[in-house]
């Protein structure tokens, strides 16, 4: 039961489901749920929430414990400040972290905890490096992932495309979404790996407007300190890139202030 619940975060399982699966009375299932809840709470791994009503049941809600989260993000900052990671243009090499499943589980879980109360219906990202982080965030939230592309895919059917300005290059680019990938009137969490000027995030916001979809939040792994006035304002990053000095081979990277709040 623990394995089923923890491998399906934020998905509701009825008591009848477990009763049929284990050939046990519902009263026994309720007792087991109480034991599992106590264990998860004791080790600060999350909680089991009970939903009343005809369509109710129980679901596992993962938690990003404050102290361990701070320690983990600091360790990421230490790894990413290695001078050998400096790339031309003030960027950092991050692929080894962004494509490491163990790292992605932690990163996605932290982002999901940050936006859990926003109750997004799906996660939206932009191809390609943002996809792994967005996948694990969507997994922790128990919702689907949708990925915007720079060129419409003929295999996806009719698409909606918009032009947007990339903040870093000031060039006009295009992003597309298949019409059948999003339902009108839903809520989306935008997730990406890196934000400099916010042009791509703003493009996704504009694209969602074409579908009459509300933005539940914007989460990124790293955001640069400059420019301060980005094209989007309401976003949360895990880390802030303050400086990349290519000549001095120096990187300044720090955890975002919201990580030090009372809860994640």
C-alpha positions as CSV (number, residue, x, y, z in Angstrom):
1,X,0.0,0.0,0.0
2,X,2.8,2.4,0.9
3,X,4.5,1.7,-2.5
4,X,1.3,2.3,-4.4
5,X,0.5,5.6,-2.6
6,X,4.1,7.0,-2.8
7,X,4.5,6.1,-6.4
8,X,1.3,8.0,-7.3
9,X,1.6,11.4,-5.6
10,X,-1.6,13.5,-5.3
11,X,-3.7,10.7,-6.9
12,X,-6.8,9.6,-5.0
13,X,-7.3,5.9,-4.2
14,X,-10.6,4.7,-2.7
15,X,-10.7,2.5,0.3
16,X,-12.6,0.0,-1.8
17,X,-9.7,-0.2,-4.2
18,X,-7.3,-1.3,-1.4
19,X,-10.0,-3.5,0.1
20,X,-10.4,-5.4,-3.1
21,X,-6.7,-5.5,-3.8
22,X,-5.7,-7.0,-0.5
23,X,-9.0,-8.9,0.2
24,X,-9.3,-7.0,3.5
25,X,-12.1,-5.2,5.3
26,X,-12.2,-1.4,5.0
27,X,-11.7,-1.1,8.7
28,X,-8.3,-2.9,8.3
29,X,-7.4,-0.7,5.4
30,X,-8.1,2.4,7.6
31,X,-5.8,1.1,10.3
32,X,-3.0,0.5,7.8
33,X,-3.5,4.0,6.4
34,X,-3.1,5.4,9.9
35,X,0.2,3.5,10.4
36,X,1.5,4.7,7.1
37,X,0.5,8.3,7.8
38,X,2.4,8.1,11.2
39,X,5.5,6.8,9.5
40,X,5.5,9.4,6.7
41,X,5.0,12.2,9.2
42,X,7.7,10.9,11.6
43,X,10.3,10.9,8.8
44,X,8.9,14.2,7.3
45,X,8.4,12.5,3.9
46,X,4.8,13.8,3.4
47,X,1.3,13.1,4.5
48,X,-1.8,11.0,3.6
49,X,-4.8,13.2,3.1
50,X,-8.3,11.7,3.4
51,X,-11.0,12.9,1.0
52,X,-14.6,12.5,2.1
53,X,-17.5,11.9,-0.2
54,X,-18.6,9.5,-2.8
55,X,-15.5,10.1,-4.9
56,X,-13.2,10.3,-1.9
57,X,-10.4,8.2,-0.6
58,X,-6.8,8.8,0.3
59,X,-3.8,10.4,-1.4
60,X,-0.1,10.8,-0.7
61,X,1.1,14.4,-0.6
62,X,4.9,14.6,-0.7
63,X,6.6,17.2,1.4
64,X,9.9,19.0,0.9
65,X,11.2,19.3,4.4
66,X,12.7,22.8,5.0
67,X,16.1,22.0,6.5
68,X,16.9,19.2,4.1
69,X,15.7,21.3,1.2
70,X,18.0,24.2,2.1
71,X,20.9,21.8,2.5
72,X,20.3,20.2,-0.8
73,X,20.0,23.5,-2.7
74,X,23.2,24.7,-1.1
75,X,24.9,21.5,-2.3
76,X,23.7,22.2,-5.8
77,X,25.1,25.7,-5.6
78,X,28.4,24.3,-4.6
79,X,28.4,21.9,-7.6
80,X,27.4,24.6,-10.1
81,X,30.0,27.1,-9.0
82,X,32.8,25.0,-10.4
83,X,34.6,27.4,-12.8
84,X,34.8,24.6,-15.4
85,X,31.0,25.0,-15.9
86,X,31.3,28.5,-17.4
87,X,29.9,28.7,-20.9
88,X,30.2,31.6,-23.3
89,X,27.6,34.3,-22.7
90,X,27.4,33.9,-19.0
91,X,25.6,30.5,-19.0
92,X,26.4,27.4,-16.9
93,X,26.8,23.8,-17.9
94,X,23.9,22.0,-16.1
95,X,23.1,19.0,-18.3
96,X,24.7,16.5,-15.9
97,X,22.3,17.6,-13.2
98,X,19.2,18.3,-15.3
99,X,19.4,14.8,-16.8
100,X,20.2,12.9,-13.5
101,X,17.1,11.1,-12.4
102,X,18.0,11.3,-8.7
103,X,18.6,15.0,-8.9
104,X,15.4,15.5,-10.8
105,X,13.3,13.7,-8.2
106,X,14.5,16.2,-5.6
107,X,14.3,19.3,-7.8
108,X,10.8,18.3,-9.1
109,X,9.6,17.6,-5.6
110,X,10.7,21.0,-4.3
111,X,9.1,22.9,-7.1
112,X,5.9,20.8,-6.7
113,X,5.8,21.6,-3.0
114,X,6.2,25.3,-3.7
115,X,3.2,25.4,-6.1
116,X,1.0,22.6,-4.6
117,X,-1.4,25.1,-3.1
118,X,-1.9,26.7,-6.5
119,X,-3.6,23.5,-7.7
120,X,-2.4,23.4,-11.3
121,X,-4.2,21.0,-13.7
122,X,-1.0,20.5,-15.8
123,X,2.6,21.6,-16.1
124,X,3.8,23.5,-19.2
125,X,7.4,23.7,-20.3
126,X,9.4,24.6,-23.4
127,X,11.5,22.1,-25.3
128,X,14.1,20.8,-24.6
129,X,16.1,21.1,-21.4
130,X,13.2,22.2,-19.3
131,X,11.3,18.9,-20.0
132,X,13.1,16.6,-17.5
133,X,12.5,19.0,-14.6
134,X,8.9,19.6,-15.7
135,X,8.3,15.8,-15.9
136,X,9.3,15.3,-12.3
137,X,7.4,18.3,-11.1
138,X,4.3,17.0,-12.9
139,X,4.9,13.6,-11.4
140,X,5.0,15.0,-7.8
141,X,1.9,17.1,-8.5
142,X,0.1,14.1,-10.0
143,X,-0.8,16.0,-13.1
144,X,0.1,15.7,-16.9
145,X,2.9,17.5,-18.7
146,X,2.5,19.6,-21.9
147,X,5.6,20.8,-23.8
148,X,5.6,23.7,-26.2
149,X,7.7,23.4,-29.3
150,X,9.6,25.9,-31.4
151,X,8.2,24.4,-34.6
152,X,4.7,22.9,-35.0
153,X,4.8,19.1,-35.2
154,X,2.7,17.7,-38.1
155,X,2.2,14.5,-36.1
156,X,0.4,16.5,-33.3
157,X,-2.5,17.8,-35.5
158,X,-3.6,21.4,-35.6
159,X,-1.6,23.8,-33.5
160,X,-1.7,27.3,-32.1
161,X,1.5,29.3,-32.6
162,X,2.6,32.7,-31.4
163,X,5.6,34.9,-31.9
164,X,7.6,36.1,-28.8
165,X,10.7,38.1,-28.1
166,X,13.6,36.2,-26.6
167,X,14.9,38.6,-23.9
168,X,18.5,37.6,-24.2
169,X,18.9,37.9,-28.0
170,X,16.0,40.3,-28.6
171,X,15.1,38.1,-31.6
172,X,11.5,37.1,-32.5
173,X,10.9,33.3,-32.1
174,X,7.9,31.0,-32.4
175,X,6.4,28.5,-30.1
176,X,3.5,26.2,-30.7
177,X,1.1,23.9,-28.9
178,X,-1.3,21.3,-30.3
179,X,-5.0,22.4,-29.9
180,X,-6.0,19.1,-28.3
181,X,-3.2,19.2,-25.7
182,X,-4.9,21.7,-23.4
183,X,-8.5,22.1,-22.2
184,X,-9.9,25.6,-22.0
185,X,-10.5,27.0,-18.5
186,X,-7.8,24.9,-16.8
187,X,-4.8,26.1,-14.7
188,X,-1.1,25.7,-15.7
189,X,2.1,25.7,-13.9
190,X,5.0,26.9,-16.1
191,X,8.3,25.2,-15.4
192,X,11.7,25.8,-17.0
193,X,15.4,25.1,-16.3
194,X,16.8,28.7,-16.7
195,X,15.5,32.2,-16.8
196,X,17.6,35.2,-17.8
197,X,15.3,37.9,-19.2
198,X,12.0,36.0,-18.9
199,X,11.2,36.1,-22.6
200,X,10.4,32.4,-22.9
201,X,8.3,32.4,-19.8
202,X,6.3,35.4,-21.1
203,X,5.9,33.6,-24.4
204,X,4.3,30.6,-22.6
205,X,2.0,33.0,-20.7
206,X,0.9,34.6,-23.9
207,X,0.4,31.2,-25.5
208,X,-1.8,30.0,-22.6
209,X,-4.0,33.1,-23.1
210,X,-4.8,31.8,-26.6
211,X,-6.3,28.7,-24.9
212,X,-8.1,30.7,-22.1
213,X,-5.9,28.9,-19.5
214,X,-5.0,30.6,-16.2
215,X,-1.3,30.6,-15.1
216,X,-1.0,29.1,-11.6
217,X,2.6,30.0,-11.2
218,X,6.1,30.0,-12.8
219,X,8.9,27.9,-11.4
220,X,12.5,27.7,-12.7
221,X,15.6,26.0,-11.4
222,X,17.9,29.0,-11.9
223,X,17.2,32.7,-12.5
224,X,19.8,35.3,-13.1
225,X,19.9,38.3,-10.8
226,X,20.3,40.6,-13.8
227,X,18.3,42.0,-15.5
228,X,16.2,42.8,-12.4
229,X,13.3,43.9,-14.5
230,X,12.4,40.6,-16.3
231,X,9.5,40.1,-18.7
232,X,7.6,38.2,-16.0
233,X,7.5,39.2,-12.3
234,X,5.6,36.5,-10.5
235,X,8.0,33.6,-10.5
236,X,10.0,31.4,-8.1
237,X,13.4,30.0,-8.7
238,X,15.4,27.5,-6.6
239,X,18.7,29.4,-7.2
240,X,19.8,32.9,-8.2
241,X,22.8,33.3,-10.5
242,X,24.4,36.6,-9.3
243,X,27.5,36.7,-11.4
244,X,29.5,34.7,-14.0
245,X,32.9,36.2,-14.6
246,X,34.4,34.5,-17.6
247,X,37.8,36.2,-17.3
248,X,38.2,35.6,-13.6
249,X,36.6,32.2,-13.8
250,X,34.2,33.1,-10.9
251,X,30.6,32.1,-10.3
252,X,28.3,33.5,-7.7
253,X,25.2,31.3,-7.1
254,X,22.9,31.3,-4.1
255,X,19.7,29.7,-2.9
256,X,16.5,31.8,-3.4
257,X,15.3,33.7,-0.4
258,X,11.9,32.0,-0.3
259,X,13.6,28.7,0.6
260,X,14.3,30.3,4.0
261,X,10.6,30.9,4.8
262,X,8.8,29.0,7.5
263,X,7.8,26.3,5.1
264,X,8.5,25.2,1.5
